[in-house]
Amino acid sequence: MPKKRRSRGRSKGMKGRTELVECDNCGALVPRDKIKRVSVKVSPVDPQLAKELKAKGAYISSYTTVKNYCVSCAVHYGVVKVRSRDERKLIRPLRR
């Protein structure tokens, strides 16, 4: 059976088995090295109110939430895109 990717879609290297993590959207159990992690900054204050408070000089803290998605949910939400065979072979640097 041909393989689609050199890494088989994982980033474990020579680690052996990795633990399973639950997808935050569908609840599927996915190996930790295969999940797509998305971190989003969330402010507890309404954006309109935050704008007024910042104008007055107040500091508004925000916290980071991390979501784990399986590959199919990540594609559905646009976190990763489906790439053609030629694009898959290209090794691109990480986005920052």
C-alpha positions as CSV (number, residue, x, y, z in Angstrom):
1,M,0.0,0.0,0.0
2,P,1.5,3.4,-1.0
3,K,2.1,5.9,1.7
4,K,0.9,9.5,1.3
5,R,3.4,11.3,3.5
6,R,7.0,10.5,4.5
7,S,6.0,11.1,8.2
8,R,2.6,9.4,7.8
9,G,1.1,12.6,9.2
10,R,2.8,12.5,12.5
11,S,5.7,14.3,14.2
12,K,6.9,11.6,16.7
13,G,10.2,10.7,15.1
14,M,11.5,7.6,16.8
15,K,9.5,8.0,20.1
16,G,7.3,4.9,19.7
17,R,3.7,5.3,20.9
18,T,2.4,8.6,22.1
19,E,-0.7,9.2,24.3
20,L,-4.1,9.8,22.9
21,V,-5.8,13.2,23.2
22,E,-9.5,14.0,22.7
23,C,-10.5,16.3,19.9
24,D,-12.2,19.4,21.3
25,N,-14.8,19.4,18.4
26,C,-15.8,15.8,17.7
27,G,-14.3,13.9,20.7
28,A,-12.2,11.5,18.6
29,L,-9.1,10.1,20.3
30,V,-6.0,11.2,18.3
31,P,-2.3,10.6,19.1
32,R,-0.8,13.7,20.6
33,D,1.8,14.2,17.9
34,K,-0.9,14.1,15.2
35,I,-3.3,16.8,16.6
36,K,-3.5,20.3,15.3
37,R,-3.2,22.8,18.2
38,V,-4.7,26.2,17.9
39,S,-4.2,28.8,20.6
40,V,-6.4,31.9,20.7
41,K,-6.3,34.9,22.9
42,V,-9.6,35.6,24.6
43,S,-10.6,38.7,26.4
44,P,-13.3,38.4,29.2
45,V,-14.4,42.0,28.4
46,D,-16.8,43.0,25.6
47,P,-14.8,44.6,22.7
48,Q,-16.8,47.8,22.8
49,L,-16.3,48.2,26.5
50,A,-12.6,47.3,26.2
51,K,-12.1,50.1,23.7
52,E,-13.5,52.6,26.1
53,L,-11.5,51.3,29.0
54,K,-8.3,51.4,27.0
55,A,-9.0,55.0,26.1
56,K,-9.2,55.8,29.8
57,G,-5.9,54.0,30.4
58,A,-7.0,50.7,31.9
59,Y,-5.1,47.5,31.4
60,I,-7.3,44.6,30.2
61,S,-5.8,41.2,30.6
62,S,-6.6,38.3,28.2
63,Y,-6.0,34.6,28.6
64,T,-5.0,32.1,26.0
65,T,-7.2,29.1,25.2
66,V,-5.7,26.0,23.5
67,K,-7.8,23.8,21.4
68,N,-6.8,20.4,20.0
69,Y,-8.4,19.3,16.7
70,C,-8.2,16.1,14.8
71,V,-7.1,16.4,11.1
72,S,-10.6,16.2,9.7
73,C,-11.9,18.9,12.1
74,A,-8.9,21.1,11.4
75,V,-9.5,20.9,7.7
76,H,-13.2,21.7,8.2
77,Y,-12.4,24.8,10.3
78,G,-9.7,26.0,7.9
79,V,-6.8,25.5,10.4
80,V,-5.0,23.4,7.7
81,K,-5.7,23.2,4.0
82,V,-5.8,20.3,1.7
83,R,-2.7,20.4,-0.4
84,S,-1.9,18.8,-3.8
85,R,0.7,16.0,-4.1
86,D,3.4,18.4,-5.3
87,E,2.8,20.8,-2.5
88,R,2.9,18.1,0.1
89,K,6.4,17.2,-0.8
90,L,7.6,20.8,-0.2
91,I,9.0,21.4,3.3
92,R,7.9,24.9,4.4
93,P,9.2,26.8,7.4
94,L,6.9,27.2,10.4
95,R,4.5,30.2,10.5
96,R,5.2,32.6,13.3
